[in-house]
Amino acid sequence: MTQEAYGGQKTQEGKIPAAFMQEGPIEEKADKEKTKNKFLELDRYIDIYTKEPGQLIIILKKAQDIFGYLSEQVQAYIAEKTSTPVSEVNGVVTFYSFFLTEPQGKYTLDLCTGTACYIKGAQKLMEILKDSLQIDAGETTQDNLFTINTTRCIGACGLAPIVIVNGNVHGNTSPDEIKKIIRKCRKGEEIADKNH
């Protein structure tokens, strides 16, 4: 059975359209195979969740877990597979702040900029991050190792200032500790929750 795919291409059911296999410059064969496998994994979730209406957010979350972010290609693919307008898919992605539309670094550093964290020195920590990594909030280093994000209050004001590294909370973070976190990440060491 053939179906209309992204870019108007006809494809066999269950096959990934060629347009979705193009991620910028020519990929190596292994990268193409990895991308294909990611789309096949996404297909399994789409098959499960499209049986019930209103599951787009869950499908988008699964896609982000698989790909790391929701590129325009992935959004278009989901739209095509779920028979949802691309504008609706993109509207959901851009409405919710937890969806990412750009690749993130291996280490995502989320700095709380809520009132308590700001008063306790979050701005100084941000200056150190910017100077050390040569990027601004919302950016990723060229080597894709670090991404800096800011976040509003996370509800742990007693631990201010807070930096979250790949989901691990580091409270009462000092300038020396943020430098130590950066060094550990560069060495590839595990960054666990700081004991409080």
C-alpha atoms as an extended CHARMM CRD file, in Angstrom:
* protein
*
       196  EXT
         1         1  MET       CA              0.0000000000        0.0000000000        0.0000000000  PROA      1               0.0000000000
         2         2  THR       CA              1.3490000000        3.4670000000       -0.8220000000  PROA      2               0.0000000000
         3         3  GLN       CA              0.7050000000        6.6850000000        1.0250000000  PROA      3               0.0000000000
         4         4  GLU       CA              1.3630000000       10.3670000000        0.4850000000  PROA      4               0.0000000000
         5         5  ALA       CA              4.3150000000       11.4800000000        2.6190000000  PROA      5               0.0000000000
         6         6  TYR       CA              6.0920000000       14.6780000000        3.5670000000  PROA      6               0.0000000000
         7         7  GLY       CA              7.0860000000       16.5960000000        0.4620000000  PROA      7               0.0000000000
         8         8  GLY       CA              4.4830000000       14.7950000000       -1.6680000000  PROA      8               0.0000000000
         9         9  GLN       CA              6.5620000000       11.6170000000       -2.0220000000  PROA      9               0.0000000000
        10        10  LYS       CA              4.8230000000        8.2620000000       -2.3730000000  PROA      10              0.0000000000
        11        11  THR       CA              6.1190000000        5.6870000000        0.0750000000  PROA      11              0.0000000000
        12        12  GLN       CA              5.4080000000        2.1240000000        1.0420000000  PROA      12              0.0000000000
        13        13  GLU       CA              3.4870000000        1.7730000000        4.2850000000  PROA      13              0.0000000000
        14        14  GLY       CA              5.8950000000        1.2870000000        7.1840000000  PROA      14              0.0000000000
        15        15  LYS       CA              8.8550000000        2.8240000000        5.3120000000  PROA      15              0.0000000000
        16        16  ILE       CA             10.3870000000        6.1210000000        6.3040000000  PROA      16              0.0000000000
        17        17  PRO       CA             10.0810000000        8.8010000000        3.5900000000  PROA      17              0.0000000000
        18        18  ALA       CA             13.4660000000        9.8630000000        2.1880000000  PROA      18              0.0000000000
        19        19  ALA       CA             12.7280000000       13.4880000000        3.0760000000  PROA      19              0.0000000000
        20        20  PHE       CA             12.8560000000       12.5320000000        6.7520000000  PROA      20              0.0000000000
        21        21  MET       CA             16.2350000000       10.8900000000        6.3900000000  PROA      21              0.0000000000
        22        22  GLN       CA             17.9470000000       14.1380000000        5.3640000000  PROA      22              0.0000000000
        23        23  GLU       CA             19.3860000000       15.8920000000        8.4050000000  PROA      23              0.0000000000
        24        24  GLY       CA             21.5450000000       18.6640000000        6.9470000000  PROA      24              0.0000000000
        25        25  PRO       CA             24.7830000000       17.5660000000        5.2420000000  PROA      25              0.0000000000
        26        26  ILE       CA             25.1630000000       14.0400000000        3.8920000000  PROA      26              0.0000000000
        27        27  GLU       CA             25.0080000000       11.5850000000        6.7610000000  PROA      27              0.0000000000
        28        28  GLU       CA             27.0880000000        8.5040000000        7.1650000000  PROA      28              0.0000000000
        29        29  LYS       CA             25.3130000000        5.1990000000        6.5490000000  PROA      29              0.0000000000
        30        30  ALA       CA             25.2970000000        4.3620000000       10.2790000000  PROA      30              0.0000000000
        31        31  ASP       CA             23.6860000000        7.7290000000       11.0780000000  PROA      31              0.0000000000
        32        32  LYS       CA             20.9700000000        7.1090000000        8.4990000000  PROA      32              0.0000000000
        33        33  GLU       CA             20.2900000000        3.6950000000        9.9900000000  PROA      33              0.0000000000
        34        34  LYS       CA             20.1190000000        5.2130000000       13.4800000000  PROA      34              0.0000000000
        35        35  THR       CA             17.6950000000        7.8960000000       12.2290000000  PROA      35              0.0000000000
        36        36  LYS       CA             15.5540000000        5.2620000000       10.5130000000  PROA      36              0.0000000000
        37        37  ASN       CA             15.4080000000        3.2370000000       13.7310000000  PROA      37              0.0000000000
        38        38  LYS       CA             14.3180000000        6.3290000000       15.6550000000  PROA      38              0.0000000000
        39        39  PHE       CA             11.4440000000        6.8830000000       13.2270000000  PROA      39              0.0000000000
        40        40  LEU       CA             10.4580000000        3.2220000000       13.4970000000  PROA      40              0.0000000000
        41        41  GLU       CA             10.4340000000        3.5150000000       17.3010000000  PROA      41              0.0000000000
        42        42  LEU       CA              8.2970000000        6.6460000000       17.0020000000  PROA      42              0.0000000000
        43        43  ASP       CA              5.9260000000        4.7530000000       14.6890000000  PROA      43              0.0000000000
        44        44  ARG       CA              5.3060000000        2.2120000000       17.4490000000  PROA      44              0.0000000000
        45        45  TYR       CA              4.2340000000        4.9850000000       19.8440000000  PROA      45              0.0000000000
        46        46  ILE       CA              2.1080000000        6.6530000000       17.1940000000  PROA      46              0.0000000000
        47        47  ASP       CA              0.3490000000        3.3380000000       16.5520000000  PROA      47              0.0000000000
        48        48  ILE       CA             -0.3640000000        2.9480000000       20.2780000000  PROA      48              0.0000000000
        49        49  TYR       CA             -1.4990000000        6.4900000000       21.0520000000  PROA      49              0.0000000000
        50        50  THR       CA             -3.4610000000        7.4070000000       17.9200000000  PROA      50              0.0000000000
        51        51  LYS       CA             -6.1270000000        4.8840000000       18.9000000000  PROA      51              0.0000000000
        52        52  GLU       CA             -7.4640000000        7.4380000000       21.3930000000  PROA      52              0.0000000000
        53        53  PRO       CA             -8.1800000000       11.0970000000       20.6070000000  PROA      53              0.0000000000
        54        54  GLY       CA             -6.2360000000       13.8440000000       22.3720000000  PROA      54              0.0000000000
        55        55  GLN       CA             -2.9060000000       12.0140000000       22.6220000000  PROA      55              0.0000000000
        56        56  LEU       CA             -0.7760000000       14.4390000000       20.5780000000  PROA      56              0.0000000000
        57        57  ILE       CA              1.1350000000       15.7300000000       23.6040000000  PROA      57              0.0000000000
        58        58  ILE       CA              2.0980000000       12.1870000000       24.6110000000  PROA      58              0.0000000000
        59        59  ILE       CA              3.2620000000       11.4190000000       21.0600000000  PROA      59              0.0000000000
        60        60  LEU       CA              5.2990000000       14.6420000000       20.9650000000  PROA      60              0.0000000000
        61        61  LYS       CA              6.8540000000       13.8220000000       24.3610000000  PROA      61              0.0000000000
        62        62  LYS       CA              7.8300000000       10.3530000000       23.1440000000  PROA      62              0.0000000000
        63        63  ALA       CA              9.2790000000       11.8550000000       19.9610000000  PROA      63              0.0000000000
        64        64  GLN       CA             11.3400000000       14.2950000000       22.0100000000  PROA      64              0.0000000000
        65        65  ASP       CA             12.5770000000       11.4400000000       24.1980000000  PROA      65              0.0000000000
        66        66  ILE       CA             13.6660000000        9.5710000000       21.0650000000  PROA      66              0.0000000000
        67        67  PHE       CA             15.1870000000       12.4230000000       19.0330000000  PROA      67              0.0000000000
        68        68  GLY       CA             16.2230000000       14.7860000000       21.8490000000  PROA      68              0.0000000000
        69        69  TYR       CA             14.1990000000       17.6400000000       20.3340000000  PROA      69              0.0000000000
        70        70  LEU       CA             11.3440000000       18.2020000000       17.8840000000  PROA      70              0.0000000000
        71        71  SER       CA             12.7580000000       19.3440000000       14.5590000000  PROA      71              0.0000000000
        72        72  GLU       CA             10.4710000000       20.6180000000       11.8100000000  PROA      72              0.0000000000
        73        73  GLN       CA             10.9430000000       17.2710000000       10.0610000000  PROA      73              0.0000000000
        74        74  VAL       CA              9.8290000000       15.2990000000       13.1110000000  PROA      74              0.0000000000
        75        75  GLN       CA              6.8380000000       17.5990000000       13.6020000000  PROA      75              0.0000000000
        76        76  ALA       CA              5.8340000000       17.1840000000        9.9440000000  PROA      76              0.0000000000
        77        77  TYR       CA              6.2410000000       13.4220000000       10.2230000000  PROA      77              0.0000000000
        78        78  ILE       CA              3.9840000000       13.2700000000       13.2910000000  PROA      78              0.0000000000
        79        79  ALA       CA              1.4370000000       15.4780000000       11.5440000000  PROA      79              0.0000000000
        80        80  GLU       CA              1.4020000000       13.2180000000        8.5050000000  PROA      80              0.0000000000
        81        81  LYS       CA              1.2120000000        9.9950000000       10.5230000000  PROA      81              0.0000000000
        82        82  THR       CA             -1.5760000000       11.2700000000       12.8180000000  PROA      82              0.0000000000
        83        83  SER       CA             -3.5320000000       13.1280000000       10.1100000000  PROA      83              0.0000000000
        84        84  THR       CA             -3.1250000000       16.3300000000       12.0980000000  PROA      84              0.0000000000
        85        85  PRO       CA             -2.3730000000       19.6610000000       10.4170000000  PROA      85              0.0000000000
        86        86  VAL       CA              1.3130000000       20.6260000000       10.7670000000  PROA      86              0.0000000000
        87        87  SER       CA              0.1770000000       24.0040000000       12.1010000000  PROA      87              0.0000000000
        88        88  GLU       CA             -1.6320000000       22.2780000000       14.9720000000  PROA      88              0.0000000000
        89        89  VAL       CA              1.3910000000       20.1100000000       15.8230000000  PROA      89              0.0000000000
        90        90  ASN       CA              3.6960000000       23.1400000000       15.7190000000  PROA      90              0.0000000000
        91        91  GLY       CA              1.2040000000       25.1450000000       17.7720000000  PROA      91              0.0000000000
        92        92  VAL       CA              1.3190000000       22.5610000000       20.5550000000  PROA      92              0.0000000000
        93        93  VAL       CA              5.1320000000       22.3410000000       20.3890000000  PROA      93              0.0000000000
        94        94  THR       CA              5.6050000000       26.1070000000       20.5990000000  PROA      94              0.0000000000
        95        95  PHE       CA              2.9300000000       26.5950000000       23.2700000000  PROA      95              0.0000000000
        96        96  TYR       CA              4.4350000000       24.2690000000       25.8770000000  PROA      96              0.0000000000
        97        97  SER       CA              7.8500000000       25.2920000000       27.1820000000  PROA      97              0.0000000000
        98        98  PHE       CA              8.9710000000       21.7190000000       27.8620000000  PROA      98              0.0000000000
        99        99  PHE       CA              9.1250000000       20.9600000000       24.1420000000  PROA      99              0.0000000000
       100       100  LEU       CA             12.4820000000       21.7010000000       22.5110000000  PROA      100             0.0000000000
       101       101  THR       CA             12.8300000000       22.7160000000       18.8650000000  PROA      101             0.0000000000
       102       102  GLU       CA             16.6300000000       22.8990000000       18.8040000000  PROA      102             0.0000000000
       103       103  PRO       CA             19.2380000000       20.2470000000       19.6420000000  PROA      103             0.0000000000
       104       104  GLN       CA             20.4970000000       20.3790000000       23.2170000000  PROA      104             0.0000000000
       105       105  GLY       CA             23.9790000000       19.7480000000       24.5300000000  PROA      105             0.0000000000
       106       106  LYS       CA             25.0000000000       16.5570000000       26.2570000000  PROA      106             0.0000000000
       107       107  TYR       CA             24.8100000000       18.5440000000       29.4980000000  PROA      107             0.0000000000
       108       108  THR       CA             21.8320000000       20.8290000000       29.9750000000  PROA      108             0.0000000000
       109       109  LEU       CA             22.3950000000       23.3940000000       32.7120000000  PROA      109             0.0000000000
       110       110  ASP       CA             19.1120000000       24.9150000000       33.8980000000  PROA      110             0.0000000000
       111       111  LEU       CA             19.6810000000       27.9050000000       36.1470000000  PROA      111             0.0000000000
       112       112  CYS       CA             16.7760000000       28.9970000000       38.3240000000  PROA      112             0.0000000000
       113       113  THR       CA             16.2110000000       32.7460000000       38.0400000000  PROA      113             0.0000000000
       114       114  GLY       CA             13.2930000000       32.9500000000       40.4520000000  PROA      114             0.0000000000
       115       115  THR       CA             13.3570000000       35.6480000000       43.1350000000  PROA      115             0.0000000000
       116       116  ALA       CA             15.0980000000       33.6290000000       45.8670000000  PROA      116             0.0000000000
       117       117  CYS       CA             17.7470000000       32.2760000000       43.4950000000  PROA      117             0.0000000000
       118       118  TYR       CA             18.2920000000       35.7130000000       41.9800000000  PROA      118             0.0000000000
       119       119  ILE       CA             18.7780000000       37.2810000000       45.4200000000  PROA      119             0.0000000000
       120       120  LYS       CA             21.1480000000       34.4640000000       46.4460000000  PROA      120             0.0000000000
       121       121  GLY       CA             23.4540000000       34.9140000000       43.4340000000  PROA      121             0.0000000000
       122       122  ALA       CA             21.9660000000       33.2860000000       40.3220000000  PROA      122             0.0000000000
       123       123  GLN       CA             23.1290000000       36.2400000000       38.2090000000  PROA      123             0.0000000000
       124       124  LYS       CA             26.7620000000       35.6500000000       39.2480000000  PROA      124             0.0000000000
       125       125  LEU       CA             26.3890000000       31.9630000000       38.3570000000  PROA      125             0.0000000000
       126       126  MET       CA             24.9860000000       32.9510000000       34.9450000000  PROA      126             0.0000000000
       127       127  GLU       CA             27.9770000000       35.2230000000       34.3300000000  PROA      127             0.0000000000
       128       128  ILE       CA             30.3330000000       32.3360000000       35.1410000000  PROA      128             0.0000000000
       129       129  LEU       CA             28.4340000000       29.9930000000       32.8230000000  PROA      129             0.0000000000
       130       130  LYS       CA             28.4600000000       32.5280000000       29.9790000000  PROA      130             0.0000000000
       131       131  ASP       CA             32.1600000000       33.3270000000       30.4280000000  PROA      131             0.0000000000
       132       132  SER       CA             33.2410000000       29.7020000000       30.8170000000  PROA      132             0.0000000000
       133       133  LEU       CA             31.1720000000       28.3080000000       27.9450000000  PROA      133             0.0000000000
       134       134  GLN       CA             31.1500000000       31.3460000000       25.6360000000  PROA      134             0.0000000000
       135       135  ILE       CA             27.3840000000       31.0690000000       25.0540000000  PROA      135             0.0000000000
       136       136  ASP       CA             24.2770000000       32.8460000000       26.2840000000  PROA      136             0.0000000000
       137       137  ALA       CA             21.1480000000       31.4470000000       27.9110000000  PROA      137             0.0000000000
       138       138  GLY       CA             19.1590000000       29.4230000000       25.3980000000  PROA      138             0.0000000000
       139       139  GLU       CA             22.2600000000       28.4800000000       23.3970000000  PROA      139             0.0000000000
       140       140  THR       CA             24.3320000000       25.3420000000       22.9040000000  PROA      140             0.0000000000
       141       141  THR       CA             28.1120000000       25.1990000000       22.5850000000  PROA      141             0.0000000000
       142       142  GLN       CA             29.5100000000       24.4160000000       19.1380000000  PROA      142             0.0000000000
       143       143  ASP       CA             30.7660000000       21.0350000000       20.3390000000  PROA      143             0.0000000000
       144       144  ASN       CA             27.2030000000       20.1900000000       21.5380000000  PROA      144             0.0000000000
       145       145  LEU       CA             28.5010000000       19.5460000000       25.0290000000  PROA      145             0.0000000000
       146       146  PHE       CA             26.6070000000       22.2510000000       26.9620000000  PROA      146             0.0000000000
       147       147  THR       CA             23.2780000000       24.0470000000       26.7630000000  PROA      147             0.0000000000
       148       148  ILE       CA             22.4100000000       26.8420000000       29.1830000000  PROA      148             0.0000000000
       149       149  ASN       CA             18.7570000000       27.4930000000       30.0050000000  PROA      149             0.0000000000
       150       150  THR       CA             17.0380000000       29.6460000000       32.5610000000  PROA      150             0.0000000000
       151       151  THR       CA             13.9810000000       28.5270000000       34.4420000000  PROA      151             0.0000000000
       152       152  ARG       CA             11.5680000000       30.2160000000       36.7670000000  PROA      152             0.0000000000
       153       153  CYS       CA             11.0890000000       29.1400000000       40.3640000000  PROA      153             0.0000000000
       154       154  ILE       CA             11.1910000000       25.3740000000       40.8390000000  PROA      154             0.0000000000
       155       155  GLY       CA              9.7510000000       25.5430000000       44.3480000000  PROA      155             0.0000000000
       156       156  ALA       CA             12.8990000000       24.7730000000       46.3470000000  PROA      156             0.0000000000
       157       157  CYS       CA             13.7150000000       28.3080000000       47.4630000000  PROA      157             0.0000000000
       158       158  GLY       CA             15.4500000000       27.0960000000       50.6120000000  PROA      158             0.0000000000
       159       159  LEU       CA             18.1680000000       25.6380000000       48.3680000000  PROA      159             0.0000000000
       160       160  ALA       CA             18.7980000000       28.8420000000       46.4000000000  PROA      160             0.0000000000
       161       161  PRO       CA             20.6260000000       29.3410000000       44.1270000000  PROA      161             0.0000000000
       162       162  ILE       CA             19.7910000000       26.2050000000       42.1760000000  PROA      162             0.0000000000
       163       163  VAL       CA             21.3480000000       24.7380000000       39.0280000000  PROA      163             0.0000000000
       164       164  ILE       CA             19.8120000000       21.6210000000       37.4920000000  PROA      164             0.0000000000
       165       165  VAL       CA             22.2660000000       19.5240000000       35.4730000000  PROA      165             0.0000000000
       166       166  ASN       CA             20.5000000000       16.9560000000       33.2730000000  PROA      166             0.0000000000
       167       167  GLY       CA             17.7050000000       16.7420000000       35.8250000000  PROA      167             0.0000000000
       168       168  ASN       CA             19.9910000000       16.5370000000       38.8700000000  PROA      168             0.0000000000
       169       169  VAL       CA             19.3810000000       19.3620000000       41.3440000000  PROA      169             0.0000000000
       170       170  HSD       CA             22.3450000000       21.2420000000       42.7960000000  PROA      170             0.0000000000
       171       171  GLY       CA             21.2380000000       23.5790000000       45.5700000000  PROA      171             0.0000000000
       172       172  ASN       CA             23.1570000000       26.2900000000       47.4180000000  PROA      172             0.0000000000
       173       173  THR       CA             25.4570000000       26.4210000000       44.4050000000  PROA      173             0.0000000000
       174       174  SER       CA             28.4940000000       28.6510000000       44.8140000000  PROA      174             0.0000000000
       175       175  PRO       CA             30.6190000000       30.1130000000       42.0110000000  PROA      175             0.0000000000
       176       176  ASP       CA             33.3380000000       27.5450000000       42.7970000000  PROA      176             0.0000000000
       177       177  GLU       CA             30.8160000000       24.7040000000       42.6180000000  PROA      177             0.0000000000
       178       178  ILE       CA             29.5120000000       25.8150000000       39.2010000000  PROA      178             0.0000000000
       179       179  LYS       CA             33.1000000000       25.8500000000       37.9030000000  PROA      179             0.0000000000
       180       180  LYS       CA             33.6030000000       22.3500000000       39.3580000000  PROA      180             0.0000000000
       181       181  ILE       CA             30.4180000000       21.1260000000       37.6320000000  PROA      181             0.0000000000
       182       182  ILE       CA             31.6780000000       22.4590000000       34.2900000000  PROA      182             0.0000000000
       183       183  ARG       CA             35.0720000000       20.7590000000       34.7830000000  PROA      183             0.0000000000
       184       184  LYS       CA             33.4320000000       17.4280000000       35.6720000000  PROA      184             0.0000000000
       185       185  CYS       CA             31.1690000000       17.6130000000       32.6150000000  PROA      185             0.0000000000
       186       186  ARG       CA             34.1260000000       18.3350000000       30.3480000000  PROA      186             0.0000000000
       187       187  LYS       CA             35.8870000000       15.2640000000       31.7570000000  PROA      187             0.0000000000
       188       188  GLY       CA             32.7430000000       13.1820000000       31.2130000000  PROA      188             0.0000000000
       189       189  GLU       CA             32.3070000000       12.4700000000       34.9040000000  PROA      189             0.0000000000
       190       190  GLU       CA             28.9200000000       11.6550000000       36.4230000000  PROA      190             0.0000000000
       191       191  ILE       CA             27.0870000000       14.6760000000       37.8330000000  PROA      191             0.0000000000
       192       192  ALA       CA             24.7480000000       13.4740000000       40.5730000000  PROA      192             0.0000000000
       193       193  ASP       CA             22.4330000000       15.4010000000       42.8860000000  PROA      193             0.0000000000
       194       194  LYS       CA             24.3520000000       17.4120000000       45.4160000000  PROA      194             0.0000000000
       195       195  ASN       CA             23.6510000000       16.2120000000       48.9490000000  PROA      195             0.0000000000
       196       196  HSD       CA             21.9380000000       18.8470000000       51.0470000000  PROA      196             0.0000000000
